[in-house]
Amino acid sequence: MTLRAILLILATLAFAIAPFVTPPFTGYDPTDFPVQIADPAVQPAGYAFSIWSVIYLWLIAHAIYGFWKRAHSADWDEVRLPLLVSLLIGTVWLAIANAFPLLATVGILFMLATAMVAFLQADEFYDPWMLSAPLAIYAGWLSAASAVSVGVALAGYGVLGNSESAIVMIAIVVAVAGMVQWLRPAMPVYGATVVWALIGIIVSNAGTNLLVAAIAAAAAAAMAALTWYAWHKRRITL
């Protein structure tokens, strides 16, 4: 257990340092796709990506606290391996994304899958703000980011149009995130993070694509309502 706790600290630090040692990533290069779309409708406004600073700091705090106070806790150790795998993929993801968007899309889906395993295995009530919450914000943002990556690829390869790919991926992310939030009603951080991403899509499209902006707004409202209802219902039944 102690070894995994140490490895998780190292992996988390590497994950957080990676953006400083790789070329800046501001989205997939449109010239990498047959259909070049300068501003994909599925992509949130740039400010929304500032959430990464919170994710990095919270994951570092999670790893350090887990080693310092919970090195031998079975509840904490249960999430370490899937989180470790996710973070190791994430450490090299930026370098891949700048050159190989399809490989990066596959990579972020694996990041999401392993992050989701860690989040769903984490106890919601044992050290909730140090164990479950940092996994919730990480998995929540990856839920949205994976949808963005797939949506950009679908539009970039002409499988769907720009607006159509955004609408399809918004629907998928809300359906998946809604189910995950229902399974973890006591941790609304997950749902709130997905709402944050959806608001970013609203802002990105408000002046250029009212249809996508309106659908993103409806999706954000639905996700917020479900998150609140699941949390409130859980409180009543406790």
C-alpha positions in Angstrom: 0.0 0.0 0.0 2.8 2.4 0.9 4.6 1.8 -2.4 1.4 2.6 -4.4 0.9 5.7 -2.3 4.4 6.9 -3.1 4.0 6.0 -6.8 0.8 8.0 -6.9 2.5 11.1 -5.5 5.2 10.8 -8.2 2.6 10.2 -11.0 0.5 13.2 -9.8 3.5 15.5 -9.7 4.5 14.4 -13.2 1.0 14.9 -14.5 0.9 18.5 -13.0 4.4 19.3 -14.4 3.7 18.0 -17.9 2.0 21.2 -19.2 5.2 23.2 -18.4 7.5 20.9 -20.4 5.3 20.2 -23.5 4.2 22.7 -26.2 1.0 24.6 -25.3 -2.2 22.8 -26.3 -5.1 25.0 -27.3 -7.1 22.4 -29.1 -6.5 20.1 -32.1 -5.0 21.7 -35.1 -7.8 22.0 -37.8 -5.2 21.2 -40.5 -4.9 17.7 -39.1 -8.4 16.9 -40.3 -9.9 16.5 -43.8 -12.7 19.0 -42.8 -11.0 22.0 -41.3 -13.1 23.7 -38.6 -11.4 26.7 -37.0 -13.8 26.9 -34.0 -15.5 23.6 -33.2 -19.0 24.1 -31.7 -18.4 21.3 -29.2 -15.4 23.0 -27.7 -15.9 25.2 -24.5 -14.7 28.7 -24.3 -11.1 29.0 -23.3 -11.7 30.3 -19.8 -13.4 27.0 -18.9 -10.0 25.2 -19.1 -8.8 27.2 -16.1 -10.4 24.4 -14.0 -7.3 22.4 -14.6 -5.5 24.5 -12.0 -8.0 23.3 -9.4 -7.8 19.7 -10.6 -4.0 19.6 -10.4 -3.9 21.1 -6.9 -6.6 18.9 -5.6 -5.1 15.7 -7.0 -1.7 16.7 -5.5 -3.4 17.2 -2.1 -5.2 13.9 -2.5 -1.9 12.0 -3.2 0.0 13.7 -0.4 -2.7 13.3 2.2 -3.2 9.7 1.1 0.4 8.9 1.8 0.7 11.0 4.9 -2.5 9.9 6.7 -4.0 7.0 4.8 -1.1 5.0 3.4 -2.5 1.7 4.9 -6.2 2.4 4.3 -7.9 -0.2 2.1 -10.5 2.4 1.1 -7.8 4.7 -0.2 -5.7 2.0 -1.7 -8.6 0.8 -3.8 -8.5 3.9 -6.0 -4.8 4.2 -6.4 -4.1 1.8 -9.2 -6.8 3.0 -11.7 -5.9 6.7 -10.8 -2.2 5.9 -11.3 -2.9 4.5 -14.8 -5.1 7.5 -15.7 -2.5 10.0 -14.6 0.4 8.2 -16.4 -1.6 8.4 -19.7 -2.4 12.0 -18.9 1.3 12.8 -18.4 2.1 12.0 -22.1 -1.3 13.1 -23.5 -0.4 16.7 -24.2 2.6 15.7 -26.3 0.5 13.2 -28.2 -2.4 15.7 -28.7 -0.3 18.2 -30.5 0.6 15.8 -33.3 -1.8 12.9 -33.3 -5.5 13.9 -32.6 -7.0 10.4 -33.2 -4.5 8.8 -30.9 -5.1 11.5 -28.3 -8.9 10.9 -28.6 -8.3 7.2 -27.8 -6.0 8.2 -25.0 -8.4 10.5 -23.3 -11.1 7.8 -23.4 -8.7 5.5 -21.5 -7.9 8.4 -19.1 -11.7 8.8 -18.5 -12.3 5.1 -18.1 -9.7 4.6 -15.5 -10.5 7.9 -13.7 -14.2 6.8 -13.6 -13.2 3.4 -12.1 -11.3 5.3 -9.4 -14.2 7.7 -8.7 -16.8 5.0 -8.5 -14.7 2.9 -6.2 -14.1 5.9 -3.8 -16.1 6.0 -0.6 -18.3 9.1 -0.7 -18.3 9.5 3.1 -14.8 8.6 4.2 -12.6 11.7 3.9 -15.0 12.9 1.2 -13.2 16.1 0.4 -9.8 14.5 0.1 -10.7 11.0 -1.3 -13.8 11.3 -3.5 -14.0 15.0 -4.4 -10.7 15.3 -6.2 -11.6 12.2 -8.2 -15.0 13.7 -8.9 -13.7 16.9 -10.4 -11.1 15.0 -12.4 -13.5 12.4 -13.8 -16.1 15.1 -14.4 -13.9 17.3 -16.5 -12.6 14.2 -18.4 -16.2 13.2 -19.1 -16.7 16.6 -20.9 -13.2 16.7 -22.4 -13.6 13.2 -23.9 -16.9 14.2 -25.5 -15.2 17.3 -26.9 -12.4 15.2 -28.3 -14.7 12.7 -30.0 -16.9 15.6 -31.2 -14.1 17.4 -32.9 -13.0 14.1 -34.5 -16.5 13.4 -35.8 -16.8 16.8 -37.4 -13.2 16.9 -38.6 -13.6 13.7 -40.5 -16.9 14.6 -41.9 -18.9 11.9 -40.1 -21.2 14.6 -38.7 -21.4 18.4 -39.3 -20.0 20.8 -36.8 -23.3 21.6 -35.0 -24.5 18.0 -35.3 -21.4 16.5 -33.6 -21.7 19.1 -30.8 -25.4 18.2 -30.2 -24.8 14.5 -30.3 -21.9 14.7 -27.9 -23.7 17.0 -25.5 -26.5 14.5 -25.3 -24.2 11.6 -24.7 -22.2 13.4 -22.0 -25.3 14.4 -20.1 -26.7 10.9 -20.4 -23.5 9.3 -19.1 -22.8 11.9 -16.5 -26.4 11.7 -15.3 -26.0 8.0 -14.6 -22.7 8.5 -12.9 -24.0 11.2 -10.7 -27.0 9.1 -9.8 -24.6 6.4 -8.6 -22.7 8.9 -6.5 -25.4 11.2 -5.2 -23.5 12.4 -2.2 -20.6 13.9 -4.3 -22.1 16.7 -6.4 -18.7 17.9 -7.4 -18.8 15.6 -10.4 -22.1 17.0 -11.7 -21.0 20.6 -11.0 -17.9 20.0 -13.1 -19.9 18.8 -16.0 -22.2 21.8 -15.7 -19.1 24.1 -15.7 -18.0 22.5 -19.0 -21.5 22.9 -20.5 -21.6 26.5 -19.6 -18.3 26.9 -21.4 -20.0 25.5 -24.5 -22.8 28.0 -24.1 -20.4 30.9 -23.9 -18.4 29.6 -26.9 -21.5 29.4 -29.1 -23.6 32.3 -27.8 -22.7 34.7 -30.5 -22.3 32.3 -33.4 -24.4 29.2 -33.0 -27.6 29.8 -31.1 -28.9 26.2 -31.6 -25.9 24.6 -30.0 -25.8 27.3 -27.2 -29.5 26.6 -26.5 -29.1 22.9 -26.4 -26.0 23.2 -24.1 -28.0 25.5 -21.8 -30.8 23.0 -21.6 -28.3 20.2 -20.9 -26.6 22.3 -18.2 -29.9 23.0 -16.6 -30.9 19.3 -16.7 -27.5 18.2 -15.3 -27.7 20.8 -12.5 -31.2 19.7 -11.6 -30.3 16.0 -11.5 -27.2 16.7 -9.4 -29.2 18.7 -6.9 -32.1 16.2 -6.8 -29.8 13.2 -6.3 -27.9 15.0 -3.5 -31.1 16.2 -1.9 -32.7 12.9 -2.0 -29.7 11.2 -0.5 -29.7 13.7 2.4 -33.4 13.0 3.1 -32.9 9.2 3.1 -29.8 9.3 5.4 
